[in-house]
Amino acid sequence: MITIANADKALKTYYLDAVTTALDGISPFYAAIDKNSAEVYGKEVKVAVVRGDNSRVMAGTEDGALPAAGKNRYITLTGALKNIYGTIEISDKAMRASKSAEGAFVNLVNAEMEGLVASAKANFSRMLYGDGNGFLATITDTEDGIVVDEACRLSEGMHVDIRSSTGIVDGGTDITVTSVDYATKTITLSSTPSGVLASKDIYVHGAYGNELTGFAALFGTGDIYGVTRSTESYLKPNVFTVSSLTEEAIAEKIGYLEQYYNDRPDMILCSYKTRAKIGELLAQSRMQVNTEMLAGGYPAIMFDGIPVVADKYCGDDELYLVNTADFCLAQLCDWAWLEDEDGKILKQVPGKAAYSATLVKYAELICKKPCGQAKITGFAS
């Protein structure tokens, strides 16, 4: 017979392992980067990295003085652990209906867990490319519906906030996206905030300032990791603007990173449209288009031995050259269930005939060598 107690046990044992395994394959980039708790100190992440070449290795005469010992030049990168939650909910009616049918309960929980995993994959992948604030899209027009510049980041059922440069607009908090037309980039909202919406931005509800420090923040201009970026060239990744995307342009920027930063990229990140363009460039040059299966079962075409990975959250005007060894997901722990004092996972939702369970992860994305990464932009038509 299915009870709250053995349902709790199933979530702790079988389902937690299954979810953790499934979430290891969030994306090829996520699968490739290091994940550990070594740099976690309380609620913060602190990573000490060495800048420059201070080895003091040099040639000399046979009886001359030995080179002086060099001192490593350290810089400490600091960030707050971000709180990432995922919740499932099962109604009391559904629980009672499946008490005497274990198969029905398993199907019920499986459906909830599949939805949780899908949502976690989508949102974690989006955060990797984000600015730490949950930015989704900018409203470009409202004459014939609400039109946005990037509809692919939005989906039906999402809860969003509408913000201007000064904060959330009047009536613009916790609005549900009721439909998305990807062909016309038009969305429908459960309620319409007052005032002019054109040029306003759409964010994930409640996420402003609470998400991982993704690529948009890394390649931005503001301070990062608790350090003033303007005084530290080490924290400035390379941004190259090109009028058109060519093999020569990509190869030249890869060589630039190798020559000046001793850092060869091991992954190229771009949109699906840009990946198709790279495949076309390789085909036009009559080169054999090689493919490789990456960790997590993701196929990728190869450019100069480097896998080209497409992601829906990467813009059509963005191509990232990254060395995954320079990135780390510092985490307090892997995915875990939120438990009460009695160790229970499933709890009654206050005021509702339903039970909920919450999956948690406390983590932050850190790039240990920002100057060794590059972004190519300006080529989208």
LUMNUKE-724286 format. One record per atom (N, C-alpha, C, O): x, y, z. Coordinates in steps of 0.02 Angstrom, whole numbers, plus 50000, padded with zeros to 5 digits. Layout:
! residues N
XYZ
...
This chain:
! residues 381
500424994050000
500005000050000
500445006350000
500945006650035
500255011249960
500635017449956
500445022050013
499855023550023
500945024250051
500845029050105
501335034850096
501785034550055
501225040050135
501685045750133
502395043550152
502885045950124
502435038950200
503095036650224
503485033050169
504065034650158
503155028150135
503545024650084
503625028750020
504085027549981
503175033550009
503275038249953
503895042549966
504285043849921
503975044750029
504575048450050
505205044350037
505705046850011
505175037950056
505755033550048
505945032749975
506535032749957
505435032149932
505565031349860
505895037649832
506345037049791
505685043549853
505975049749829
506705050349852
507135052649814
506845048249913
507525048849941
508015044049907
508595045849897
507785038149890
508235033049864
508215032849787
508665035549754
507725029749760
507705028549688
507675035049647
508055035949601
507205039449665
507085045349622
507655050449626
507805053649576
507965051249684
508515056049689
509095053949645
509385058049609
509275047649647
509815045149604
509645045949530
510075047849490
509025044449513
508815044949443
508835052149419
509045053549363
508605056749461
508605063849442
509315066549436
509475070149388
509745064749484
510445067049482
510785064749418
511155068549387
510675058449400
510975055749339
510705059449277
511095061049232
510055060649276
509755064049219
510005071149212
510105073649156
510115074549268
510325081549266
511075082349252
511305087949240
511445076949254
512155077349233
512215079049159
512725081649137
511685077649121
511695078949049
511315085249030
510995085348977
511355090349072
511005096649056
511215099348988
510795101548949
511865099348975
512135101648911
512845098948905
513145097048956
513135098848844
513835096648837
514315100948878
514795098348906
514205107448880
514635111848919
514585110148993
515095109649027
513985109249018
513885107649088
514205100949105
514505100249159
514145096149060
514445089549072
515205089849074
515525085849108
515495094649038
516225094949031
516575098649089
517155097249103
516225103249122
516555107249173
516615103549240
516225098949254
517105105749280
517215102749345
516665104849393
516435110549391
516465100249437
515965101749488
516235099249554
516355093249562
516315103749602
516585101649666
516395106549721
516125111949707
516545104649782
516385108949840
517015111549873
516975114449927
517595110549842
518235112449873
518285119949884
518605122149933
517985123949840
518055131249846
517485134449884
517445140649887
517045130449915
516475133249951
516665134550023
516915130150058
516555140750046
516685142650115
516055145950142
515915151750128
515685142250182
515045144850207
514565145850150
514405141150113
514325151950143
513845153550090
514175156550029
513845158749982
514845156550028
515215159649973
515675154749938
515855149549964
515855156649877
516355153049838
516975157449835
516935163349817
517555154649851
518185158449847
518695154249809
518875148749830
518915156849752
519385153249709
520005157549700
519965163149674
520575155049721
521215158549712
521535156249647
521655150249638
521675160949602
521985159249538
522635163049530
522725168449559
523085160349490
523735163449479
523725167249413
523505164549362
523945173549414
523975177649354
524685177849327
525165178449365
524745177249261
525385178249228
525895172749239
525735167649271
526495173749213
527035168949218
527555171649267
527905176449252
527595168449326
528065170849377
528565165349395
528825165249451
528705160849348
529115155049364
529855156649372
530215152849404
530085162149343
530795164049347
531255158549319
531785157149347
531035155449264
531455150549230
531865154249177
531575157649135
532535153649180
532955157349134
533625153749124
533815149549164
533955155549071
534615152649057
535145157149089
535035163049102
535735154249102
536265158149133
536945155049119
536995149849086
537465158149145
538145155649136
538265149849185
537895148949233
538785146049171
538925140149212
539075141849284
538865138249330
539425147349296
539605149149364
539255155549387
539455158749436
538715157449351
538355163549368
537855162449424
537755156849447
537545167849445
537045167549499
536415163949474
536215164649416
536115160249519
535485156849502
534915161949501
534955167049534
534395160549461
533835165349458
533475165849524
533425160949561
533245171849539
532885172949602
532205169349599
531905168649546
531985167049657
531335163649661
530775168649647
530775174249673
530305166649606
529755170949590
529175169949638
529115164649669
528745174849644
528155174349685
527535174349640
527455178549596
527095169449653
526475169249616
526055175349630
526015177649687
525745177949578
525295183749585
524575180949587
524305178849537
524285181049646
523625178149655
523075183349651
523185189249666
522495181049629
521895185149633
521345180449657
521285174749634
520945182849704
520405178749733
519745180649703
519525186349707
519415175749672
518755176749642
518235174549692
518265168949718
517755178849705
517255177549757
516555178249728
516415182749689
516125173749748
515425174049727
514975170849779
515195166549816
514355173049781
513865170049828
513555163949796
513405163849737
513455158749837
513115152749813
512395154649794
512045157949833
512175152549736
511495153949713
511045148149733
511245142349733
510435149749751
509945144849775
509495142749717
509125146849689
509535136349698
509155133849641
508665128649667
508865123649697
508025129749654
507505125449680
507075122449624
506995125449571
506815116649637
506325113549592
505815109849633
505995105949677
505165110949621
504645108249663
504155103849623
503955105649568
503975098149653
503445094049625
502855094349673
502945095549732
502245093249646
501645093449688
501175087849667
501045086949608
500935084149717
500465078549705
499855079749747
499905080749808
499265079649717
498655080949754
498485075049800
498665069349787
498145076649855
497945071549902
497475066549869
497495060549884
497055068949825
496585064649790
496945059449748
496765053549747
497475061749712
497865057149671
498235052049714
498285046149696
498485054249772
498835049749818
498355044349843
498535038449844
497755046249863
497265041449889
497035036649834
496935030749847
496965039249773
496735035049718
497245029649700
497065024449673
497875030849716
498405026049698
498665022049757
499165018649751
498325022549814
498565019049874
498625011549865
499095008449888
498125008649831
498125001449823
498394999249755
498354993449737
498675004049717
498935002449650
499625005649644
499695011449625
500145001649658
500825004349657
501015006849587
501375011849581
500775003349536
500925005549468
500655012449453
500985016349419
500055013849478
499745020449467
500155025849503
500235031349476
500395024249563
500795029149600
501465030449564
501675036249558
501775025149541
502405025849504
502315030249443
502725034649429
501775029049406
501645033149346
501525040449365
501755044949330
501185041349420
501045048149444
501685051949461
501795057549439
502115048649500
502745051849520
503215052549460
503565057549454
503225047549417
503655047949357
503485054049316
503935057549292
502835055349307
502625061149268
502865067649300
503095072149265
502805068049367
503035074049402
503785074849395
504035080449384
504155069349403
504885069749400
505135071449330
505615075049322
504795068749279
504985070449210
504905077849197
505325080949164
504355080749222
504255087949215
504775091949252
505005097049228
504965089549312
505475092949352
506145092849318
506505097849316
506335087049291
506975086249257
507005090649195
507505094049182
506465090649156
506435094849095
506505102149112
506875105849079
506165104349165
506205111449186
506905113149212
507165118449196
507195108449251
507875109749278
508375110249222
508815114549224
508335105849173
508805106049116
508745112549078
509245115849063
508125114549063
508025120649025
508275126849062
508625131049034
508095127349126
508275133349164
509015133549181
509315138949181
509315127849196
510035127849210
510425129649148
510915133449151
510225126849091
510555128449028
510495135949012
510965139048990
509895138649024
509795145849012
510235150049057
510525155049035
510305148049121
510725151749167
511455151949145
511795156949156
511695146549115
512395146349093
512555151849043
513125154049038
512045153949005
512155159248956
511895166048980
511945171048945
511625166249041
511295172249065
511745177349099
512355176649102
511415182449125
511765188049158
511695187749233
511895192449268
511415182349259
511315181749331
510665184549355
510515184349415
510265187349309
509645190749328
509015187449301
508465189649315
509095182149261
508505178849234
508215182249173
507625181449159
508625185949136
508385189449076
508155184449023
508495179549010
507575185848993
507295181448942
507255184848874
507475181948824
506965190848871
506865194048806
506685201448816
506505203548871
506725205148762
506515212148761
505895212948717
505865210148663
505415216648741
504805217948703
504965223048649
505195228548665
504845221348586
505015225848530
504425229448501
504505234748470
503815226648510
503225229748479
502595227248516
502585221648542
502095231548519
501465229648551
500855231348508
500285231048532
500975233248446
500415235448403
499945229748386
499335230448391
500215223948367
499815218048350
499995212348397
500205206948374
499925213448461
500135208448511
500815210248538
501135214948515
501035206548588
501685207848620
502225203948583
502245197848586
502645207548547
503175204548507
503845205348543
503995210648570
504235199948545
504885200048580
505445198448531
505325195948476
506055200048551
506625198848506
506865191648507
507115189148457
506785188148564
507025181248570
506475177048601
506445176348663
506035174148560
505475170348587
505685163348611
505325160248650
506265160948587
506465154048603
506585153048678
506565147348702
506705158348715
506835157648786
506185157448827
506205156148887
505625158648795
504985158848829
504575152648813
504645149848759
504165150548860
503725144848848
503085145748888
503055149448937
502575142448865
501915142848897
501955140548969
502245135348984
501645144449014
501635142649085
502175146049126
502155145649188
502655149249095
503185152649132
502905158549172
502445161949149
503185159649231
503005165549272
503565170749262
504155169249274
503365176749242
503865181749224
503725188449258
503165189649282
504235192749259
504175199649281
504355204149222
504795202449181
504035209849217
504185214849165
504555220549199
504295223549246
505155222049175
505565227049208
505785232549159
505865231349099
505875238549186
506185244049151
506875245049183
507085241149225
507215250249164
507875251749193
507835253549266
508345253349302
507235255249290
507165257349360
506845252049404
506775252949464
506655246349375
506365241049415
505735238049382
505605239349324
505365234149420
504765230949394
504235236249380
504105240549422
503925235849321
503415240749302
502775239349341
502685233949369
502335244249343
501705243749380
501285237949352
501115237749293
501125233249396
500735227449375
501125222349336
500835218049303
501785222649340
502205218249299
502535212549336
503035209849312
502285210549394
502605205249432
502185198849430
501575199049433
502525193149425
502215186449427
501645185849376
501085184049394
501805187249314
501315186449259
501465179849224
502035177949215
500935176349205
501005169849172
501005170749096
500585174349069
501475167549063
501475167348990
500975162048969
501075156148982
500425164148936
499895159348919
499985156148851
499725150748839
500355159448806
500495156448740
501095159848708
501245165548721
501425156048664
502005158548627
501945156448555
501885150548540
501975161248509
501995159848437
502715160948414
502925166648404
503085155448406
503795156148391
503915158748320
504435161748307
503445157648275
503525159948206
503505167548202
503885170548164
503055170648240
502975177948238
503305181348298
503305187448302
503585177348344
503895179848406
503395183848448
503575188748480
502765181648447
502235184948483
502035180848544
501955174748539
501945184148601
501745180648662
501095183548689
500925189248674
500745179648728
500145181948763
500265181148837
500535176148860
500055186248876
500145186248948
499475185748983
498965187848956
499485182949044
498865182249082
498585188949103
497975189549115
499005193949108
498795200849124
499285205649092
499865204049082
499045211549075
499465216549041
499635222249088
499185225649111
500275223449102
500465229049145
500265235749113
500175236249052
500195240749155
500015247349130
500625250849100
501195249149116
500495255749057
501045259649028
501295256648963
501045251648938
501805259948936
502105257848873
502565251848886
503005252148928
502455246348849
502855240248860
503435239648811
503915236048826
503415243048755
503965242648706
504615244748739
504655249648776
505135240848726
505805241748753
505875239348825
506425239748854
505345236848854
505395233948922
505665226848916
505595223648864
505965224348971
506275217748970
505865212749011
505535214549060
505895206548990
505545201149023
506055196749060
506555194649031
505915195549124
506365191549166
505975185749198
505365186149206
506325180549217
506025175149256
505805178149322
506185181849354
505205176549343
504935179349405
505375177749465
505545172049478
505565183049501
505945182349562
506675180549555
507025179449604
506915180249492
507595177949481
508115183549478
508715182149476
507905189849478
508365195349469
508905195449523
508755196249582
509525194649501
510095194749547
510205188149584
510655187749626
509815183049567
509855176749605
510095170849564
510115165249591
510275171749501
510465166049459
511225165549452
511605169849475
511445160149420
512155158949408
512465164649368
512125167949328
513105165749377
513475170749338
513665167549271
514175164249265
513235168549221
513325165349156
513745169449108
514075174249127
513725167449044
514145170648993
513985178048982
514435182048970
513345179848987
513165186848977
513505191249029
513705196949013
513575188849090
513925192649142
514675192249132
515025197249141
514925186349115
515645185449105
515905190049050
516435193049057
515525190548995
515745194748939
515445201748942
515465205448893
515185203649000
514925210449009
515485215249028
516075213649022
515285221049051
515765226349067
515795227849142
516245231249165
515305225449180
515285226849251
515795222749290
516115218249264
515865224549353
516325220849397
516065213649405
515475212349398
516525209049420
516335202049423
516755198449476
517335200149486
516465193549509
516795189449560
517095193649616
517615191949644
516765199249632
516985203349687
517615207449674
517915210049720
517805207949610
518415211649591
518235217049540
517805215949498
518565222749545
518465228149497
518775226249431
519395225649426
518365225149381
518615222549318
519075227449282
519555225349249
518945233949288
519345238849252
520075238949273
520505241349235
520225236449332
520915236449357
521255229749348
521845228949364
520895224849321
521175218049314
521065215649242
520525213249225
521575216049201
521515213649132
521385206149130
521115203649080
521585202649181
521475195349186
520735193649182
520545188249159
520305198249205
519585196949208
519215199149145
518605198849142
519585201249094
519265203649033
519315198548977
519855197648948
518765195048961
518775190448905
518825194248839
518695200348838
518995190848787
519085194048722
518435194148682
518085189048677
518265199948655
517665200648613
517885203148545
518185208448539
517745199248493
517935200948425
517315202148382
516845198148383
517305207648346
516745209248302
516955208048230
517455210748207
516565204048195
516705202548124
516075204048083
515515203348108
516175206048021
515595207647979
515265201347951
514665201447937
515645195947944
515365189647920
515755183947952
516345184547969
515415178347960
515725172647992
516065168247939
515735165847893
516725167447945
517105163447897
517545158547935
517675159347995
517785153547900
518265148847930
518885152547954
519135151248009
519125157147913
519735160747929
519635164847993
520085165148035
519045167948000
518915172048060
518925167848123
519225169848174
518595162048121
518585157648180
519275155048195
519495155248253
519635152548144
520305149848154
520785155148180
521205153648223
520715161248156
521155166648179
521055168048253
521545169148289
520425168048276
520295169548346
520515163748392
520735164848448
520455157648367
520715151948405
521475152648413
521745151648468
521815154448359
522535155448361
522735161248407
523245160948440
522315166348409
522455172148452
522465170048525
522915172048563
521985165948545
521955163648615
522565159248631
522845159648686
522765155148584
523345150848594
523985155048599
524405153748642
524055159948555
524675163848551
524755168448611
525305168948640
524215171948631
524285177148682
524105174748752
524315177748802
523705169448758
523475167348824
523635160048839
523455157448891
523985156748792
524175149748802
523575145548821
523625141148863
523005146948789
522385143648806
522025141648741
521745145948707
522035135248724
521685132948665
520965131048683
520865127048728
520475133848649
519775131948664
519665124548650
519955121648604
519245121448692
519075114448679
518325113648665
518075108048660
517965119348658
517265119048641
517055125748610
517245131048633
516655125348556
516365131248524
515615131048537
515285126148520
515345136348567
514645136648585
514295141848541
514545147448533
513725140048513
513375144548468
512645142448463
512425137648494
512255146148423
511555144448411
511505138948359
512005137248326
510915136248350
510805131148298
510925134048229
511195130748185
510705140348220
510795143648156
511545144448140
511755143348083
511935146448190
512645147448179
513005140848168
513465140348127
512795135648204
513105129048192
512975126648121
513425123848089
512375127848095
512235125948026
512675129847977
512895127247926
512795136247994
513215140447952
513935137747951
514255137647899
514185135648010
514865132848013
514905126447973
515395125247938
514395122247978
514385116147938
514385117547864
514705114047825
514025122847844
514015124947774
514695127447751
514915125947696
515035131247794
515705133747777
516185128047766
516585128147719
516155122947810
516605117247803
516455113347739
516915110947705
515815112647723
515625109047662
515845112747600
516075109747551
515775119447601
515965123547543
516715123147530
516925123747472
517105122247582
517825121947574
518055114847555
518645113347551
517545110547545
517665103547525
518065099747577
518405094847562
518005101947638
518315098247693
517815093047717
517205094047714
518065087447742
517635082347770
517355084947836
517725087047880
516685084847841
516365087247902
516345081447952
515925076947947
516795081748000
516835076448051
516345077848107
516205083548124
516085072448137
515645073148194
515915068948252
516315064348242
515695070648312
515925067048371
515355066848421
514965071548426
515295061348458
514785060748510
515095062948577
515575059948601
514805068148606
515065070848668
514745067448728
514265063648721
515005068948788
514725066148849
513995068248855
513825073948843
513585063548874
512865064948879
512495063048816
511885063748812
512865060548765
512535058348704
512375063948655
511925063248614
512745069448659
512615075148614
513075074748553
513685074348561
512795074848492
513215074748432
513485081848418
513145086748433
514075082348390
514365088848374
514805088248312
515155083348303
514775093348269
515235093748214
515895096448241
515905099848292
516445095048206
517105096948230
517395102448186
517375102048125
517675107548218
518035112848183
518745112948210
518855114648268
519235111148168
519935110848188
520015106648251
520405108248296
519645101048254
519695096548311
519305098848372
519345095648425
518925104248367
518545106948423
517805105848410
517555107648356
517425102848457
516715101748446
516315108248445
516425112648487
515865108748397
515415114548392
514745112548421
514405108048395
514555115648476
513955113748514
513425119248507
513565125148518
512825117248488
512275122048480
511835121948542
511715116648572
511575127748560
511125128348617
510615133748602
510785139048576
509985132448618
509445137148603
509515143748641
509225148748620
509895143748695
509965149848735
510555154148713
510685159348743
510915151948663
511465155948635
511185159948576
510875157048531
511305166448574
511035170648522
511335169348454
511895166748448
510965171248401
511205170248332
511805174648317
512165173348268
511935179748357
512495184248345
513065182948395
513465187348409
513085176848421
513585175148472
513915168548455
513575163648438
514565168348461
514945162148455
515495162448508
515905166948508
515485157548553
515955157548609
516505152348598
516365146648579
517125154448609
517705149948608
517925149148680
518195153748710
517805143148708
517935142248780
518375136148792
518375131348754
518745136648847
519115130848872
518755128548935
518775131948986
518415122848930
517995120648986
518405119249049
518125119249104
519055118049042
519485116749100
519545123049144
519745122549202
519395128949116
519435135149153
518805136649193
518785141649229
518295132449186
517655133649219
517545128649275
517775122949272
517195130949326
517035126649383
516335128249409
516165134149417
515945123149422
515305124149456
515435122449529
515435116649549
515555127649569
515675126649641
514995125649674
514555129749667
514925120049710
514275118349739
514345115949810
514815112349827
513875117949851
513865115649920
513725108249924
513985104749967
513305105849878
513135098749874
512825097549806
512655102249770
512755091249788
512405089649726
511655090549739
511455092549794
511245089049689
510525089649698
510305085549759
510525079849769
509865088549801
509625085149861
508915087349876
508705092749855
508555083249912
507875085049932
507895089549993
508315088550038
507455094349996
507385098550055
506975094650107
506405092750094
507275093550166
506955089650218
506775093950278
507095098950292
506245091850314
506075095450375
506455092350434
506895088150424
506305094450495
506675092150553
506605084650564
507045081450593
506055081850540
505935074650548
506205070650489
506115064550486
506535073950443
506815070450385
506305069050331
506445065150285
505725072150335
505205070950285
505305075450224
505505081250230
505165072650165
505225076350103
504545078950080
504475084850064
504065074650079
503385076550058
503035080250116
502995077650171
502795086150102
502455090150152
501795092750124
501745093950064
501305093450167
500665096150144
500755103550127
501055107350165
500475105450069
500495112450049
499995116250092
499405114450093
500205121450127
499745125150171
499125127450133
499165130750081
498535125750161
497915127950131
497685124050070
497195125850039
498055118650053
497865114749994
497865107250011
498235104950054
497445103649976
497425096349983
497935093349936
497765089949888
498575094649951
499115092449907
499755091949947
499825095049999
500225088049920
500875087149951
501415089449901
501345088549840
501935092449927
502475094849883
503155092449909
503235091049968
503635092149863
504325090549880
504775095149839
504635096549781
505315097449870
505745102449837
506455099849830
506765097549878
506715100249769
507405098349754
507835104649757
507635109849731
508425104249787
508835110249796
509555109049772
509795103349772
509875114549753
510585114449736
510845121449750
510535126349729
511405121949785
511715128349801
512385128649764
512845124849780
512435132949716
513035132849672
513155139649641
512735144149644
513745140349612
513925146349573
514415144249518
514855140049530
514345147249460
514795145949404
515375150949406
515265157049409
515985148349405
516585152549408
517025151049347
517145145249331
517275156249315
517775155549263
518445157649293
518535163349313
518915152949296
519555154149329
520045158049285
520555160549309
519885158649220
520335162349175
519915165849122
519895163649064
519575171249141
519145174749093
519515177149030
519235177048975
520145179249037
520515181848980
520675176548929
520875178148873
520585170148946
520725164748900
520115162648859
520155157948820
519555166248867
518945164648831
518805170148780
519045175748787
518425168548729
518285173548677
517575172848651
517265167548653
517325178448627
516665178848596
516725182248528
517035187548523
516435179248477
516415182348411
515705184648399
515235180848410
515625190848378
514955193748369
514955198348308
515475199648278
514355200748290
514305205548235
514145202548168
514075206148118
514075195848164
514015192548099
513295190648080
513165188648023
512825191248127
512135189248113
511815193948062
511885200048066
511455190948015
511125195047964
510445197247987
510095200847951
